[in-house]
């Protein structure tokens, strides 16, 4: 069996792996990198434009990031954290555009305002509290609030144009929001990496085994076209394989993966590729989640730019599945069961039966029922303009909590081994939007020599705010946003701006 050595092995060709590879290459281009992806191109699974919301998740519009506490106050800590993480992503992407590593920014990112839109007196009161709490922080100073019908009609012409005024409605808006085509970004980063002599990208290649021997990983690769098996050794392995990450961790036998399980969730979009309609909407509008729904199924109506063309996506409609990947097998969930995670899986099954029942019901919903949900956003929608498209699979984390009981997590988690030879990304939202912060976390924990000395100086030129909290330095925040907005074209047009930031009826 043929064998060779690589300093760093990336398993999975999504946005996380190519971001980590790009960071490492910028900080130390002497390290050899091998990337193995079982699909025919990079970014086909979770990163592809049709498989995710494409929202530059910054906490602007996602209401599930700002829950209302029992005392009536709004918890904004997660929104602040996610916003700062997205700002880090924007800085790194801007630097890569400046350095010609990436082409012009409109190949992968566009300015699209982010809005939260709610109906009902209680929801409007919550949104107002949320706005007051968030706008007190420099990160969210540009957020506008209105419950005035004329303003809402300007912000959401297709949503509120013929809505009844009987029910109170309100919205917040951030004009400098973004739409990100993470699939295109993944492939652009991959193309740049492939030009470098230290990087070997292998498509249609599956990792079938990982074994730790002394200080080296021995990895078996299967070429899916030829059927040939090869072996390589690696000093460090990153598992960025989406839903397949759990199975690979289990194959590796690392003790840190014990107790972890996965809860797979499928998704569907209603998609409209009428460019005029998408441009007329020109917003990402998030609303309230149905009772019992998981965070990934918060309904939103998004203007997207896919392959350079505007489109509208509504959903996602979550459903129950046993597959861990879109191209996975029906027994993925069963194959993930081990003695060490069985109790956690059972705990979650019992505690989250209403969620499972909701997902099964959603999976069996007719297209007419989904169109009825869309009508709440677009009363004048034309059914013939919309069709169902499959979204990506997500595998939520199941792990032990502080009481040693299994719990279901809806965030993103970086798992690293004690010897720092392996890291893996598990979970879903906010995912791709925080990819640079997540991969910097991997470097800090497993490759700390890359964030010291001259390499630290390089990193600080790539990400000017690195090591400094943006929410505590308004001058730095202003400078960073001016840089990223200019470089990535995220300044809103004059027509998207309205005077005044808190406008009540």
Secondary structure, 3 states (H helix, E strand, C coil): CCEEEEEEEEECCCHHHHHHHHHHHHHCCCCCEEEECCCCCCCCCCCCHHHCCCECCCCCCCHHHCCECCCCCECCHHHHHHHHHHHHHHHHHHHHHHCCCCCCHHHCEEECCEEEEEECHHHHHHHHHHHHHHHCCHHHCCCEEECCHHHHHHHCHHHHCCCCCCCCEEEEEECCCEEECHHHHHHHHHHHHHCCCCEEEECCEEEEEEEEECCEEEEEEEECCCCCEEEEEEEEEEECCHHHHHHHHHHHCCHHHCCCEEEEEEEEEEEECCHHHHHHHCCEEECCCCCCCCHHHCCEEEEEEECCEEEEEEEEEEEECCCCCCCCCCCHHHHCCCCCCHHHHHHHHHHCHHHHHHHHHHHCCCHHHHHHHHHCCCCCCCHHHCEEEECCCEEEEEEECCCCCEEEECCEEEEECCCCCEEEEEECCCHHHHHHHHHHHHHHHHCHHHHCHHHHHHHHHHCCCCCCCHHHCHHHHHHHHHHHHHHHCCCCCHHHCCCCCEECC
